Amino acid sequence: MRAAPTQEDIRRQNLGALLRRVHVFGPVSRAQLTAGMGLNRSTIGALTTDLTEAGLVLEEQPRDTGGRGRPSLVVRARSQRVYVLAFGVGVDRLVAARVGLGGVVLDRREIERPDGHFTVEDAVDRLAGFGARLTEAAGAGARCVGAAAAVPAMVDREAGVLHYGPNIGWRSVPFGPMLADAIGRRVILGNDGELGALGEHTRGVAAGYDDVVYIHGDVGIGGGVIAAGRPLGGADGFAAEIGHMVVNPDGRACPCGSHGCWETEIGEAALLRAAGRAGPLGRDAVHAVVDAAARGDKDAEEGLRRVGNWIGIGVANLVNLLNPRMVVFGGTLRMVYPATAAQVRSRVNRTALPSHREHLRLRTSALADDAPLHGAAELAFAALFENPLEFTAS
């Protein structure tokens, strides 16, 4: 039998819950914390005092003191002093950011390579260099409490191994340990679609919704699912590989080895092919098709109609399977969806169950290309909320 939690366990859980509340919702008064957490005022006071002494939060007088009685102190995250490093690996770009407690992006570095992939070694070297500069810029009084990376691949989070990333050409790579050795601290790996869902659920358009499907588009199609407020990982952590959901069994070959995967019908290559265009892939190419269609280019319009129909087929399947309240389009699909909304909604209305689509919302990402980066930051902060005082920032 599991032992009952001790007073110290309860205190640690309450410290983490309070700190996470400030992190997610921003500055909040002691009175609001008392009401929101269901704890008494003296307990909230003791918890905020502990977190203040640890250097994780600060307490200030409220700016609006026009009401009666003694104003309740406002608790604020020490964003400049407590931070994580968040890394993002894309098909054509690498990005790193210093993200302060409270989710504030304090500093960032980025490099694009539109015409080719990054090798593993090149990615590690460049991200480590970014990390070093971000840490140096933070100053001597700041404390890094974690690091995580979003990658377009299936990953073993425990071992930090990137199992398979077909669109970046990496397989069985211990990317987490390699980057950890280069920056001098553990790096947690996460799939970019899963972390995009986490980012949008925490800080983006899906905040406040507990059942969400996030679809991330670029060369490939990735995704993540929030179910009952929690990321859906699956038995081995490989859930939500929605780009490899077969929608057209007689379709094109996919880099994964199958045929007719969803990404072969709605990815960047599929859009350019349907629009009769050649040339390199990437955000600029997708934007050019969307812009041409808006100006009346018939080939671009037809390409978007074709892709929009396939988007709708896949979304309807996901809606029937998962019954989400919101579907969020991220990456390059953030540009494609508004131009194909009529086709997508028409297909969803014809194919999804009426009960499932009644309250469904289709939205574009509020965090744009940085949704996975924000998700990586949340992953890196998770250990802090498990035991805040272990990370005392002196």
Secondary structure, 3 states (H helix, E strand, C coil): CCCCCCHHHHHHHHHHHHHHHHHHHCCEEHHHHHHHHCCCHHHHHHHHHHHHHCCCEEEECCCCCCCCCCCCCEEEECCCCEEEEEEEECCCEEEEEEEECCCEEEEEEEEECCCCCCCHHHHHHHHHHHHHHHHHHHCCCCEEEEEEEEECCEEECCCCEEEEECCCCEEEECHHHHHHHHHCCCCEEEEHHHHHHHHHHHHCCCCCCCCEEEEEECCCEEEEEEECCEECCCCCCCCCCHHHCECCCCCCECCCCCECEHHHHHCHHHHHHHCCCCCCCCHHHHHHHHHHHHCCCHHHHHHHHHHHHHHHHHHHHHHHHHCCCEEEEEECHHHHHHHHHHHHHHHHHHHCCHHHHCCCEEEECCCHHHHHHHHHHHHHHHHHHHCHHHHCCC
